[in-house]
Amino acid sequence: MKFTKKQILLLVIVVVIAIFLSAYRLPYYIQKPGGADALNPIVEVVEGYESEGDMHLVTVRGGQATPVQYLLAKLLPHQEILPIHEVRPEGISEEEYIQIQLQMMDSSQEKAIVVAYEAAQENITIEDNGVYVVSVLEGVPADNILKIGDLITSIDDIPMQSAEDLIGYVENKQAGDSITIAFERGEEKLVESIPLAELEELDNNVGIGISLVTDRKIQVDPEVNFSSGSIGGPSAGLMFSLEIYDQLTEEDLTKGYEIAGTGEVDYEGNVLRIGGIDKKVIAADREGCDIFFAPNENGASNSNYDIAKKTAEEIGTDMEIIPVNTFQDALTYLQELEKK
């Protein structure tokens, strides 16, 4: 069968349109419900105790929108379209953004270990050795001076062992002041002077425009291992800490229930607000979970718990939505729960 030039041209146009609709990236990011994976295969305490039920890590799926995905997100429920700069700051590439999310996951696991081992009164030692640069904003004083992965060891000859040390030191400075930063980049040891400025990205607070994470060495006995793969972000902290505690202690914390939840934890065990909780409630419900822990934010208006409760009512789930302010709140709830 022979095609006319007109038919070939029409076919080419159709193919080009199809490629555009399915591959062209719009300046928008789509978020939708992800999965609710059992944590037992992801977290392993060596010779840890087993449980009848499961703790679940709940995720949000997301990515930069194509025209087709944008249209579907407009039509389908529980999908959210966001300007990409609200998700990924300007000046941060997709690859850098992924690395930042993975580093946040590492930090989340580290905090969960501390919270769980201290609560279970197991052996743990902590040593802070400096501050890693997680990201550098575009057009800020640190731009073109510091890079992702640099290890900051001192400022103005004062050792900086943790991110809290660095933030506390800079907070006492004023815009226009300069600080001398000593840092390591691979095998190189470098020193640079960087001026401080009021930054819109920091709510007009003084800074140099970097995100930080502490280079913290933690040793525990028994050992704990993670296999979270490409999952990123800090929001699994609460569920990691509960899973670790459950494996460390003889009592079955799950009582036979399927338990999901979300929330970043800090080293003191406080549960902090996260994004996309409505989508995580839906993911947990689809997995058949019985209980869902949500950050209560000490009763703040429009808290994660408020949004989770509203979403649960909208989808008509039987899953219990439980507000928590701390790891201890979640732990106490499970310890007092009757066996399924």
N, C-alpha and C positions, 0 to 999 in steps of 0.2 A: 504494500500500500504506500503510495507516494503522498507526501504532504506538500501543500502549497506554501509559498513564502509567508503568506498571511497567517496560516495555521501554525507554522514554526514560530513566528514572532509572537503570536498569542500564547503559545505554550511557554516560551521564554518568560513572558510577562507574568504568567501565572506562577511559574517556579520562583521568580524573583520575589513576588508578593508573599508567597508561602514561606520562603526563607526569612524575609523581613519580619513577618508576623510571629514566627517561632524562634527567631534567633536574635533580633535586634534588642539591645538592652535599653530600657527606659530609665529615667532618673527616679525610679520608685523602687521600694522594697516591699515584698509581700510576706506577711506572716500568717501562718495557719497552724492548726493543731498538729503536733508531731506524734511521738510514741510515748509509751509508758513501760519502759523496760525493767524487768526484775533486776535488782542490784546484786543478787548472789553470784552470778557469773562475772560481774564487773569488779566487785570488791572481795578480796580474799584475805582474811586474817589467818595466818598459819596455824593449823590445828584448831581453828575456831569452831564454835558450836553451831549446829544446824537448827533450822526452825521450820515449822509446818507451813507458815504463810510466807509472804515476801514483802520486802520494801521495794518501791518502784521509783526510778528516776524518770521524771516527766520532761519532755522536750517540746520546743516550738520549732516547726520547720519554717525556713525562710530563704529568700534569695532575691536578687535583682530581677525585676519584672521584664518579661517580653510583652509585646502587645497582646498576644493570646492570653497569657497568664493574667495580665491586667484586666482584661474583659471578664475572664472567669471569676476573678476576685471580686469584681463589681456585682456579679450575679449570685455567687455562692455564699451561703451563710458562714459566719465565724472565720472570715478571712479579712485581714486588715491591710490597707495600702498606706504606706508611709513614705514621705519624701526621703530619699536615700541619705541626705545629710543628717537626718534625725537618728539614723541607725549607725552609719559609718561617717565619722567626722571628715570634713574636707581636708585634703592633704594626706589621707590614709588610704593606701591601695587595698584592693580586695585581699591580696595575699597578706599584707600587714595586719588587716582586720582579723583574718583567720588566726594568725599567730597570736594576736592579742587575746582572742577568745580562748585559745588553748592555754595560754599562760594564766588566764583567769581561772580556768579549770584546775590547773596545777595548784594555784593558790587556794582554791576552794577545798581541794582534797587535803592540803596541808592543815588548814584550819579545822577541818572535820576530824582529822587524826588527833589534834591537840584536844579538842572538846571531848571526843569520845574516850580517849585514853585517860584523861584527867577525871572524867565522870566515873569511869570504871575502876579508877585507882590502880591502873597498870603502869609499868615502867616506861617513862618517857623523858628524854633530855632534849633541850632546845638551845640552839646556838645561832645568833644573828651575825652575818658576815658582810653586810653591805646592802646596797640598793640597786636593783636592776631597772633600767629604763625600758618600759613596756611600749610607749609610743611617744612621738614628738609631733606636736601640731605644726601646721604650715604657717610660716610668717611670724613665729614667736622668737624670743631671744635665743632659745636653745636650738632653733632650726639651723641646720648645716654645721652644728658644733657637736651635739650629742646624737647618737644613733640608737635604734632599738637593739637591746642586748648589752649595751655598755653597763659596766658595774661601777657605780659611784661608791668610793671608799671614804672620802672626806670632803668637807666644805670649809674653806678658810683654815685649813690644817686641823679641823676638829673631826674626829672619826664619826662616820655616819653608819651605824650598824643596822638601822631599820628605816623603813619608809616614814614611820612616825617621828623618828629623830630629825629627818630631813625637813619634813613638813613643819614641824614645830620650830625649827631654826629659821626657816624662810618667813614664817608668819610674823616674826619680830622685826623684819626688815621693811623698808619703804621702796616705792617705785623710784628708780634711778640709782639705787644702790647696786653695787656689783659684788658678786660672790666668786671665789676661786674654787673650782671643782676639780678634784683629783679623781680620775676614773681609769678603768682598765677596759681595753678593747682587744679581745683575744690575748696575745702575748704582750701587747703594747701597754705601757703606763703613760697616761697623758694628763696634762694640767691645762685648764682653760679658764679665763675670766669671762663671766656671763652677766650682763646687766639684768636687773629685775624690772618687771613692768606690770601694770594693772591689766589683766586679761579678761576679756568679755567671757571667754570659755570657762573661767574660774569665778564667775559672778563678780567680776571686777576686783577680785582679790589679787594680791601680789604673787608673782611666780615667774617661772621661765618657760612654761608650756609643755611639761612632760607628765606622763603617767608613770607610776612607780610600783614595784613589788619588792618586798624584802627577800634577799638571798638568805633564807633560813634553813639551817640544817637540823633535821629532826631524826632522832634515833628512838626506836620503840622496841619493846619486847613483850609479846611476840610481834613478829614482823607483819606488815600489811602491804598488799600489792593491789594496784589498780590496772584495769584494762579498759579505759573509757574510749579508746580509739579517737575518732575525729569529733567527738562531742566537746563543745566549748562553753565558756561562760561560767559565772560563779553561782548560779541558782540551785545547784544540786547539793549545796553544802549541808543543809539540814538533813536530807535523806542519807547522804554519805555518813554523817555522824551517827544517825540512828542505826544504820546497817552495821557499822563498825562496832558500836556498843553491843548490838544484838549478838554478833559473833564472839565478842570478848567475854560475855557473861552467860552463865549456864541457863538462866531463866529464858524461856522463849518469849521474846518481847512482842512478836507478831500475834500470838495467841490463835494462830490459824487464819488470820485476816490478810487480805491484800491491801497494803497500805501505801498510798502515794502522798506526794506533797512537794512543796517547793519553798525556796527561801535561802538567801545567802546567810552564812553564819560568820560571825567574827570570832576572835580568839577567846572572848569571854562567853560565847554561846548565845549571844543575841541573834535573833532571826530578823533579817533585813528585807525590805521591799525588793521585788524583782519585776520584770516586765512580762507581758503576755500571759498573765495568770488565767484569764478566761479560756485561752486555748489549751492550757495545761489541764484545766478541769475537764474539758471535753475529751482530751486524750486519755486521761485516767478513767473516765466513765466508759469509754469505748473498750478499755482493757478489762473492765469489770471490777475495778477497785472498790473496796468497801469504805475506806477512810481517806480523807484528803486534808493534809495540814496546810494552812495558809497563814502568811505573816499578818499579824493583827495590828502591827505598828502602834501598839499601846492605845488602841481604840481611836486612832485618827480617822477623820472623815474621808470617805472614799478609799479606805485601806485595801490592800490586797484581799483581805478576808471579805470585805463588803462586796468587791467585784466577784470573787469566787462564789459567794453565797447567791448573788443575783444570777450568775451564769448557771449554777446548779438548778435554780428554780426555773429558768428559761428552758433548759433541756429536759427537765423532769426526772432527774437522776435520784436514785435512792442512796447514793453515796453521801456519807456524813462529812460535812465541811467543818473542820475544827480550827478555831483561831489559836495561834501561838505567838508569844512574844520572845520566847527563849527555847533553847534546846530542852531545858528542864521541863518546860510546859508540856512539850510533846512526849518526853520520857514519862512523866507522871501520868499523863492520860493513858498511855499504853500499859503502864504497870498496874493501873487500877481497872483496866478493861477486863470484862469477863471473857473467858475462853469461848471461842466460836463453837 
